[in-house]
Amino acid sequence: MWLFRFLLLACLACSVQAQEWPTKVVKFVSPYPPGGSVDPLARILAAKLTDSLKQQFIVENRTGASGVIGTDYVAKSAPDGYTFVFIFDTHAVHQALNPNLPFDPVKDFAPVMIVGDAPMAITTATTKPYKNFADVLAAAKAKPDTVTMGNVGNGSLAHLATILLNQAAGVKFVPVPYKGGGPLSTDAMGGQVELAMASTAAQAQHVRNGKLRALVLTGDKRSHTMPEVPILKESGIDLVANAWWGILAPAKTPRPIIDKFHAELVKAINLPDVTKTLTETLGMDVRVLSPEATEKWIVDNVARWGKVVRENNIRAE
């Protein structure tokens, strides 16, 4: 009887805590540098939740080690609903890349939401000679190991997709890791790297302003952001690799708080201006998955991309 009373009181306490949440500043940790796609997503949602919940939501950049430093910080934070991490697809490969990873990408977090996903684009500076992906393949076949393809970090989804692309197309693009979408885009626009592979979210604005030329996409269908750009399958290459964005809390964060936060996120994302920004500016297909579906999404991606890491003996830098 005493155990039942204890559990009942604990449940009531969590429910009251969730109803009152948030009562102080909520921190959104962006583990990647500004200039990519994670930081603006976090800032858009922080601004909307600050307005709707009448409590300040702030974004803190804790960058380094391809997202590991900021993500580890959240894994070790108090599970009280006041610290969340905005993750990118690289979250799924951390463990395979680094056997000494200081956190478990699934067990040490409470899933909140997969916000959306998007194909990656292979782009080049408009000053480069490549007019389409056939030109790129021809150059890579003519001079193996000379055509460089930048990505947002060693072991990132774009890096792994480049390896799979080499295998599928019978070419040898040279992966070049950067410390985020911002530095990668800068060098791609300046021509310091021949090609860039990154999400449409990170590159769409540069394509629109004429600094980059999009050659091909990695999705299973053409993107509403770049409808004129073909997908790899149209070149006879059977490869699909989508970038994605999610939100996690420290493990053991009370479920009532997770549910309230999720509901508020759904409201914010459904606002017309936010939907427009996510779909048109960041190029996402909005998903707003439930916590349960988010966990399955992450587990499935850890399995898929971890296999690529292990089979190709890739290690963190």
QUIZIVEN-V987569 format. One record per helix or strand of 3 or more residues. SS is the DSSP state (2 for helix, 1 for strand). FROM is the first residue (numbers start at 1). TO is the last residue. If there is no record, write none. Layout:
BEGIN
SS:FROM:TO, SS:FROM:TO
END
This chain:
BEGIN
2:2:20, 1:26:30, 2:38:53, 1:57:61, 2:65:75, 1:83:88, 2:89:92, 2:94:97, 1:109:125, 2:133:142, 1:148:151, 2:157:169, 1:174:177, 2:181:190, 1:195:199, 2:200:208, 1:212:217, 2:232:235, 1:242:250, 2:255:269, 2:272:281, 2:291:311
END
